[in-house]
Amino acid sequence: MKKLIALFATTAVASTSAMGAIALSGAASVSYDDNGSTASSTSYDADITLVGTTGGTTFTYTMDVEGTTGPATTGATLATTIGPVTVSADMHDEVSSTTATGGQSLESTDTGVTVSLAAPVGDATIGLDNSGNVSVSGTWSGVTISHTIKDGSDLTTGSASIAGMDMSLTNDGGSTTWSIGTTVSGVALTLNSDKAVSAAFGLAGNTMTVAHTADRAAATVKAGTANGDGANGYGTNSVASKNSYTTVAISRSLTSGATLAATYDSSNESLTLKASVAF
C-alpha cells in the first residue's frame, strides 16, 4: 500500500511539473433590454477558458459560470503535434439539438479524434477524423481552399483577398453561401448571400455598426433519424417567416477596461444596453 501511495504521489508531481504553462482567461457581461412594448429583461453571461501547454501538447477547457446550477462545461480539447502529424481529441459532447430556429432537431455525438498531416505538397494539409471524413486544405496564391469529403454531403470553402475585397464562399452538400467585404473611406462594408448588409464606422474602441437583414422565408420541418443516416440527416426544425429589420449598435471602450454597448433593433423597437469585460 505504501508503495502504491508513493507511486501515485510521484506520478502526480511529475504530471504537475510537466505542465509548461497555464493561461486563464474569461469574459463577463450584463445586458438590459427594454424589449420595446413588452416587459423589460436582464440577462447575464460569464465564461472561463483554461489553456495548459507543455511542449507540443495543448489542453483547452471552457465553461459557462453564470446561473444558479453551477459551472457547465462547454468544451474540452486535447491537441498534440508529432512531427508533421497533429492529433486533436474533442472530449466534450456539445448539445446541438436545441439550437435556434431551423437548427438540428435530433442530437448527434460531437466527440471524436481528428488526425491531420501537413503534406509536403505546397501548403496543403490532409486530415482524417474518426467518422471517416477526409479533408484537404491549403493556401495558394493568396486563395485559401478547404474541401471535406463526407458521405453524401461534401463541404467546400474558399476565401481570398483581392484588390481590397475580402471574399468567402461555402458549398455544403450543394447549398452555396457567400460573403463579400471591403472598406471604403474608413467604413467597413459587408454583403452576403442572404441579402444582409452591414456597415461599421469609427475607430477602435468607439464604433457604430448598422446592419440590415432581409426578409426570411418560412421553411418546413425536416424529420431526421437518431443516427443521422436518413435523407434529412438528424433533421431540422421549422423556420418561421420574418420581416426585414435593421439594427444599430454603438460600442465604446472605457479606461476601466470595460466596454459599454447600446443596440437598437427595429424588429421589436427594443433598446439593449450591455456592459462587458474580458480578461
N, C-alpha and C positions, 0 to 999 in steps of 0.2 A: 504493500500500500504506500509506504514512504517513497519507494522508487517511482511509483505511478504519479504521486503528487509532485515529486521533483521533476519528472519528465514534463508534466503539464506546465509547471512554473517556467521551465526552461523554454518551452515552446511559446508560451505567452510573451516572455521577454523578447525572444527572437522575432516574433511577429510584430511587436510594438517598435522595436528598434529598427526594423527593416523599412518602416514607413518613412520615406524620404521627406515628404511634405504633405501637410493637411491645410486645405483652404476652406474657409467657411464664408458663405455669402447669403444674402437674402433680400427680400423686399416686402414692404407692408404698405397698405393703403386703406383709406376710409372714404366712402362716397355717400353723398346725399343727393337724392333725386326727387325733385318736386312732382314728377310723373304727370305733368300737365294738369288735367282736370280731375285726376284720380288721387287717391291718398298718397302722400309722400312716403319715402322709404330710405333706410340707411343700410349700407352693406359694407362688409369688411373682407380683406384678403391679406394673408401673410404666408410667405413661402420661405423655406430654408433649403440651401444647397450645400452639401458636404462633398468635397473632392479630395481624395487621397491618392498621392502619386509616389511611386518608387520605381526607379529605372524606367523601363518602357511600359509599365503597367499602371493603369488608372482606374480607380473605382469612383463612381459618381452616384450619390444618393440624394434624392429630392423628396420634400414632404410639404403638405399643407398643414398649417398650425392654427388656423382660425377656427372658430366654432366651439361647441361645448363637448364634442365627442373625442377630443384629444388629437394628437398628430396623426395624419393619414399619409401613408407612403404614396408617392406619385411616380417614382422611378427609381430603378436600381440597375446600374450597368457596370460591367467589368470588361475592360478592354486591354489587350496586351499586344505588343509588336515583337515578332521574332524574325529578324532579317526582313525580307520583302513581304512577309505574311502578317496580317493583322487579324486577330480573333476578338470578336465582341460578343458578349453574352448579355442579353436582356433578361433580367431575373424577376421583373415585376409585370404582372398581367393587368394592364390598364383596362378600365371599364370603357367600352366604346359603344355599347348599345343604347346609352342614354344621351347621345349627342343631340344637338339642336335639330329643329325640324328638317326632315329629309335625311337625317343621319342613319347609320346602320341600326336595324331593328333587332337582330339577334347577335349574341356575343361570340367573338372569336378569341382564340388564345394568342396573346401578343408576345409571350415569352419565346425565346429562341436564340440560336447561335448563328452568327454570320462570320464567314471566313473570306477575307479579301487578299488578293495577290496583286502587288504592283508589278504588272507585266513589263518586261523590258522592250516594249513596243511603243515608241514615242512617250506620251504621258498617259497611257491607258492604264486603267485599273480594272481587274476582273474580280467579281465577287460571287460567292455561293452561300445561301443560307440553308437552315435546316428544313425548310419546306420545299427545297428543290429549285427555287428561283435563281436564275443566273443573270448577273448584271455586268455591263461593260460601260465604263465612263472615262472621260478624259477631256483635255482642252487642246484644241488645235487652232492655230492662227487666231487666237482670241475668242474662239467659239467653244463653249462647254456643252458637251452632249452626254447624256446618260440613257442607256437602254436596258430595261429589265425584262427578261423572258419569263412570263408567268403562264400558267395553264389557262388558256382561253382569254386572257386579257393582258397583253403586253403593255408595258409602260415606257414611254419615251419622253424625255425632257431635253430642252435645249435653251441656251441663253447666250447673249452676245452684247457687246457694247460697240456700236459703230457710229462714228461721227456725232458723238454726244447723245446717242439714243441707246437706252437700255431695253433690250427686248428679251422676252422669255416665252416659250411655247411648251405646252404639255399635251400629250395624247395618251389617254388612259383607256385602254380597251376600245378604241375607236372614237372616243369623245375628246374633242380638242378644245383647249382653252389657251388664251394668250394675254400678254400684258406688254404695254409699251410705256416707257417713262423717259422724260427729258427735263432739262432745266432751262428756262428762258428768263433772262433778266432777274435772276435770283429766285424765281418761282419754280418749284418742282412740280411738274405735271405728270399724272399717271392715268392711263386709259387701259381698260381691259375688255375681254370679250363679252362680258355680260352687260356692257354699256355703262359701267360705273366709271366715274372720273373724279379725280381729286387734285387739289392744288394746295401746296404748302408754302407759306410766306414766313419771312422773318429770319433771325439769326439763331444760332444755337442757344438754348436756354430761354428763348422768348419767341414762340412761334404761334401761327394760326393756320389751321388746316380746314379747308372747305371741301366736302365730299358729297357727290350726288350719286344715288343708287337708283337705277332704272326700275320700271315695273317688274314684278316677279310673277310668272305664270304659275298656276296650280299644277301639282303633279300627284298622281295617284300612288297609293302604297304598293310596294312590290314584295310579295311574300317570298321569304328565303327559307333556308334549311339550317338546322342546328350545326351541321358540318360545313355549310357554305359550298356545297358541291352541286347545287342546282343551277338553273339558268339565271336566277337572280342573286346568286351568292348567298350572303347572310341576310339579304333583304334590306329594304329601305323604308323609312316612314313616309307618310304623305306630306306634301308641301302645300300650304295654303297660299293663295294669291295675295299679293301685297302691292299697294300703290307706290310709285316712286317717292323718294324723300331725300332731304338734304340735311347734313349735319355740319355744324361749325364748332370747331374745338380750338380753344386758346390755352396755351400751356406756358408757364413761367417758372424758372428755377430760382430758388431763394438761396441767399448766402448761408442759411442754416443747413443746407443740404437737402431740404425737402423740395418737392415740386407741386405746384398748385395748377389745377386744370379745370376749365369750365367748358361743358359741351351742350349745345342746343340741338335738339332733334325735332325736325318739322313733322315727323310722322305722328307724334302724340303731343307736340308742343311742350316738351319737357326740357328742363334745365338740370344738368348734373354737375355737382361740384365735387372735386376729388383732390385729396391730399395724399401724397405718396412719398416714400423714402426707400432708397436702396443702399445696401452696404456690402 
